[in-house]
Structure formats: C-alpha cells, structure tokens
Amino acid sequence: MSRLILFNKPMNVLSQFTDRGSPTARATLSDFIDVPGVYPAGRLDRDSEGLLLLTDDGRLQARIADPKFKLEKTYLVQVEGEPDNVAIRKLCDGVELKEGRTRPARAERIADPQLWPRDPPVRFRKNVADSWLRLTIREGKNRQVRRMTAAVGHPTLRLVRWSIGEHSLDGLAPGEWREA
C-alpha cells in the first residue's frame, strides 16, 4: 500500500530532502519529515508556503505532478493592490505568459483568510493596499501563479497553496505533516 503525506511547507524551505551545492545550509524537507522512501509529488518554490504532497508511489507521484492529469491546485494569494473585475476576468480566461497562454482558471477576491504569521512577514506599505485572491489552476508552469497575478497588474506578496485535488491544509500548521 502506498503512502501519501500532506505537509504544510513553511516559507524558505526547499521542496527537496537535501541542499547539495549550497555554500550555506538552507532548510529542506529532511528538517521536518523523517519518513524513508517518500518523495515530493511536484514542488513549491522556496518563497511559497503551503501544501506539498509526498509519496512512495511513482505512479501516484506522476498523477499528482503531471499537468496532463489536470489535478486542481488552489492557492490563497495576497496581491498588491485591489484587482477589479477586469483583472479577475483575465485570470479566469487565461493569461498570456512568455511561453504561451495559461489554461482558464478560477479566480475570486476573498476576505483576508487569517492565516498563520509568515516569517519574515510581508512588508506592509501604508500607501499601497493589498488584497487576497483564491486562484485555482489545473497546470503548473514555473512560478505560474506569481506570473499570472503580475501579468494582470497585481504582483504576488504571499502565496499559499491551500489544496491539491481533494487534499487540503485544513488542520495543519506550518511545518506539520500527516498521512492521508
């Protein structure tokens, strides 16, 4: 029977078990998870937080990570400014990136989700408003969510992957994990 681990990856943690070649030690999955034989199914950038799935099943790993399976990934995104209906519609229709147009997404403005504090905190700017979006995509281009929000004029300040398919962060604090 295969194992599936849900991990709430904190900011500044690499989505891998070792940090080869770095002159300074950076936090990795091995600082949080001591389960032999599991590997991340996909990745989450070092400056992003949230749900990372790990498994010991190569086929399951491929089904989670490979965009051809179109598994939904939902992100809570703090952005600079307050996106209007035009910006939301552009995110929903697909955004033009340098390698082509993204697939249509689901996007909506949401109230502040009252997440755990981030370390380091998002820089507060008195004269620039910020707001939150819930964005669901079915692909995973490199830094896609950040590039999508920037393309519609609202750079990402904080990015938290909340769910992948049927699995979510509900009840998991940063750095915690559980088996599904």
C-alpha positions as CSV (number, residue, x, y, z in Angstrom):
1,M,0.0,0.0,0.0
2,S,1.4,3.4,-1.0
3,R,1.9,6.2,1.5
4,L,0.7,9.8,0.9
5,I,1.9,12.5,3.2
6,L,0.4,16.0,3.4
7,F,3.0,18.6,4.5
8,N,2.5,22.3,5.3
9,K,5.7,23.7,3.9
10,P,6.8,26.8,5.6
11,M,8.4,29.7,3.7
12,N,12.1,29.4,3.0
13,V,12.1,25.6,3.0
14,L,13.3,23.8,-0.2
15,S,10.9,21.2,-1.7
16,Q,13.7,18.6,-1.6
17,F,15.4,16.5,1.1
18,T,19.0,17.8,0.5
19,D,20.6,21.1,-0.4
20,R,23.5,20.0,-2.5
21,G,25.9,22.6,-3.7
22,S,24.8,25.5,-1.5
23,P,27.5,27.3,0.4
24,T,25.1,28.0,3.2
25,A,22.7,25.4,4.6
26,R,19.1,26.0,3.8
27,A,16.1,24.3,5.4
28,T,14.9,21.2,3.5
29,L,12.2,18.6,3.9
30,S,14.5,16.5,5.9
31,D,14.3,19.1,8.7
32,F,10.6,18.2,9.1
33,I,9.9,14.8,7.7
34,D,11.8,11.6,8.7
35,V,9.9,9.0,6.6
36,P,12.1,6.9,4.4
37,G,11.3,6.4,0.7
38,V,8.9,9.3,0.2
39,Y,9.5,12.0,-2.4
40,P,7.6,15.2,-3.2
41,A,5.0,15.0,-5.9
42,G,5.6,18.3,-7.6
43,R,7.3,21.3,-5.9
44,L,6.6,24.5,-4.2
45,D,9.1,27.4,-4.6
46,R,11.2,28.3,-1.6
47,D,9.4,31.6,-1.2
48,S,6.0,30.0,-1.3
49,E,4.1,28.2,1.5
50,G,1.5,25.5,1.9
51,L,0.5,22.1,0.8
52,L,3.1,19.7,-0.6
53,L,2.3,16.1,-1.1
54,L,4.9,13.4,-0.7
55,T,4.5,9.7,-1.7
56,D,6.5,6.5,-2.1
57,D,4.4,5.5,-5.2
58,G,5.9,6.7,-8.5
59,R,2.7,6.4,-10.5
60,L,0.8,8.4,-7.8
61,Q,3.6,10.9,-7.9
62,A,3.2,11.3,-11.6
63,R,-0.6,11.7,-11.4
64,I,-0.3,14.4,-8.9
65,A,2.6,16.4,-10.5
66,D,2.0,15.9,-14.3
67,P,-0.2,18.7,-15.8
68,K,-1.7,16.2,-18.3
69,F,-3.8,14.8,-15.4
70,K,-5.2,18.3,-14.8
71,L,-5.4,18.0,-11.0
72,E,-6.7,21.2,-9.4
73,K,-4.4,23.2,-7.2
74,T,-5.9,26.0,-5.2
75,Y,-3.8,28.9,-3.9
76,L,-4.6,31.8,-1.5
77,V,-2.7,34.7,-2.9
78,Q,-2.0,38.1,-1.2
79,V,-1.5,40.6,-4.0
80,E,-0.5,44.2,-4.3
81,G,-3.5,46.4,-5.0
82,E,-7.1,45.5,-5.3
83,P,-7.9,43.6,-8.5
84,D,-11.0,44.8,-10.3
85,N,-13.5,42.7,-12.3
86,V,-11.4,43.1,-15.5
87,A,-8.3,41.6,-13.8
88,I,-10.3,38.7,-12.3
89,R,-11.8,38.0,-15.7
90,K,-8.3,37.9,-17.3
91,L,-7.2,35.4,-14.7
92,C,-10.3,33.3,-15.4
93,D,-9.8,33.4,-19.2
94,G,-6.1,32.6,-19.1
95,V,-3.1,35.0,-19.1
96,E,-0.5,35.4,-21.8
97,L,2.9,34.4,-20.5
98,K,6.1,34.3,-22.5
99,E,5.7,30.5,-23.2
100,G,2.1,30.9,-24.1
101,R,-1.4,31.3,-22.6
102,T,-2.3,29.7,-19.4
103,R,-5.3,27.5,-19.2
104,P,-8.5,29.1,-17.9
105,A,-8.5,29.3,-14.1
106,R,-11.0,30.0,-11.3
107,A,-10.3,33.3,-9.6
108,E,-12.1,35.3,-7.0
109,R,-11.5,38.0,-4.4
110,I,-11.7,36.8,-0.8
111,A,-11.5,38.3,2.6
112,D,-8.2,38.0,4.5
113,P,-8.1,34.3,5.3
114,Q,-6.4,35.0,8.7
115,L,-3.5,32.6,8.1
116,W,-0.6,31.9,10.4
117,P,2.0,34.7,10.6
118,R,4.6,34.5,7.9
119,D,8.4,34.6,8.8
120,P,9.6,37.0,7.5
121,P,6.3,39.0,7.4
122,V,5.0,40.5,4.2
123,R,6.3,44.1,4.0
124,F,3.4,46.5,4.9
125,R,3.2,49.7,2.8
126,K,1.0,52.4,4.2
127,N,0.2,53.9,0.8
128,V,-0.3,50.6,-1.2
129,A,-3.3,48.5,-0.5
130,D,-3.2,44.7,-0.7
131,S,-5.9,42.1,-1.0
132,W,-6.5,38.3,-1.3
133,L,-7.5,36.1,-4.1
134,R,-8.4,32.4,-4.3
135,L,-6.9,31.1,-7.6
136,T,-7.4,27.5,-8.8
137,I,-5.4,26.2,-11.7
138,R,-5.0,22.9,-13.5
139,E,-1.4,23.2,-14.7
140,G,1.9,24.1,-13.1
141,K,4.2,26.2,-15.1
142,N,7.3,27.6,-13.3
143,R,6.1,30.3,-10.8
144,Q,2.8,30.4,-12.7
145,V,0.6,32.0,-10.1
146,R,3.1,34.8,-9.4
147,R,3.5,35.5,-13.1
148,M,-0.3,35.4,-13.7
149,T,-1.0,38.0,-11.0
150,A,1.9,40.2,-12.2
151,A,0.5,40.0,-15.8
152,V,-2.8,41.5,-14.6
153,G,-1.0,44.3,-12.7
154,H,-1.1,42.8,-9.2
155,P,2.2,41.3,-8.0
156,T,2.0,38.5,-5.5
157,L,3.1,39.3,-2.0
158,R,2.3,36.0,-0.4
159,L,1.5,32.7,-1.9
160,V,0.0,29.7,0.0
161,R,-1.1,26.5,-1.8
162,W,-4.2,25.5,0.1
163,S,-5.2,22.3,-1.7
164,I,-4.3,19.8,-4.3
165,G,-7.2,17.8,-5.6
166,E,-9.2,16.5,-2.6
167,H,-6.4,17.2,-0.1
168,S,-6.1,20.4,1.8
169,L,-4.2,22.1,4.6
170,D,-7.1,22.0,7.0
171,G,-5.8,21.5,10.5
172,L,-2.1,21.5,9.5
173,A,0.2,24.2,11.0
174,P,3.3,25.3,9.1
175,G,6.0,22.5,9.4
176,E,3.4,19.8,10.4
177,W,2.5,16.8,8.3
178,R,0.1,13.9,8.4
179,E,-0.7,10.8,6.4
180,A,-3.7,10.8,4.1
